[in-house]
Amino acid sequence: MGIFDSVARGLGSLRPLSDTELEDEREALRLRYVSSGDDIDRASRLYNELLRYDEEMTRRANEVYARENPDATTRHREHGWYLPNDD
C-alpha cells in the first residue's frame, strides 16, 4: 500500500482495500451491527457504514462489468422499459 492509499484509508476511503479485505471488513461490520442489540444509535451508525461498503462493492462490480462488456446496451421496449410487448 502506497502513501496515497494510506492517506485515503486514513480519511475513510474504501478504495485502497482489495476485494477480499473489503468483504472481510464488511462481514465484521455486519456482525457488529447484528449484535448491537438495543443501542439504536450504534445500530444506525453501523447500518450507514454497511451502506458505504455496499456502495463501494457495487461500484467495483459495475466497473468490472463495464470492462468485460464494453458494447453493452440497455434493452428498451417499444412500450416502455419493463412493459410487455404483446398488445
N, C-alpha and C positions, 0 to 999 in steps of 0.2 A: 504494500500500500504506500503510495507516494505522499508527499507533503500536502498536495491539494486534496487528496482523498481524506487525509487525517483532519484537515481543517473543515471540509464539508461534513464529515461524520460528526465532528465536534459541534457543528451548527445544527445538527439534526437531520441532515440529508441521508436518505436511504440508498442513493445511487452507488456509493462506493462498495456496498456489500455484494458478494456473489449471490447467485440464486439460492444455493444451499444455505448460506448464512442467513439470508432473508427469510427463508422458510423456517429455519430453526428458531430464529428470534421471534417470528410471528407466532409459532406454536407455544413458546414460553410465555409470550404476552397473552395468548388466548387462555392458557391455563391459569394465569394470574387473574384474568377477567372472570373466568368461571368461578374461581374460589374467592372472589371479592365479597360474597355474601350480602349483608345488609348495608354496606357502605356505598351509598348511591353515588356520591361524588367521585370516589375512586373508580367505581364501575364505569361512570360516564367518561372519565379521562382515559381509561383503558380502552373503552369502545372507540373513542375518537382516534386513538393511536392505532387500533386494529384497522380502521378505515384507511389510515395513511399507508399502512403496509399493503392492504388490498389494492389501493390505487397504484402503488409502485409495481406490484406484481402484474396488474392488468396492463400498465404502460409497457412493461417489458414483453409481455405476451403479444401485445399489438405490434411492437417493433419487430419481433421475430416473424409474425405472420406477414407483415409488410415486406420483409426481406425475402421470405420464401415464396410469396405470391405477388410479384411486382405489378402484374397486369390484372389484378382482381378488380371487379366492378360490382357495384351494388345492384341487386336484382330489383327491377321496378316493373310492376304490372300495369296494364292499361287502366285499371280502375282504382289504383292506389297501391300502397306498399304491401299490405297484408290481406287485401281482399281477394276472394276467389275470382277467377276469370271465366266463370261458367254461365253467365247470364246472357 
